[in-house]
Amino acid sequence: MGMTLTLLEQALVEEATKKSGLIWVRGATGPARALWHVWHDGAAYVVGDGPGEQSLIGLTHGGTAEVTVRSKDKGGRIVAWTASVTMITPRTDQWQEAIGELKGKRLNAPDGERMTERWAQECRLLRLEPRGQVGEMPSGSLAAAPVPSPAVTRRPIPAALPRLLLKRRRAKG
């Protein structure tokens, strides 16, 4: 954690994160989550954990997180980096600046102008600051197998269906 990024790594992390609409963040516990964010003052800021907001489970003040940035155009991974996680106290100058940037990116807020007050009362604002070094990109896919579910898109067709369709064609013809 005491290592700092080289200037080239800093530039790569900043530009990729600024341009990406989502970042994938894995905290100390739980799976990686896609989070909308804003890059401000050398770090990614995320707001959540309130009603109707994104989940920040696994991200704790003083902890670390693994951040993967994807391409906005193609969706592929560009860079992965380790972040130190800091919770920002509501209504401080740092909080006001970050929230000012975030509120412009929040789509479909249910409460419009009251949104920032709700964030101050019910949500957490976290700063994800790059630390350590840029991670090696994996050579293979990191796609997870789908969770088993009764919801399926393909099932065998019922045995009587071909006869029913054939009857309709004969009736029309």
Summary of the structure (lengths in Angstrom):
residues: 173
radius of gyration: 22.5
end to end distance: 75.8
largest distance: 78.9
contacts: 429
relative contact order: 0.19
helix: 27%
strand: 28%
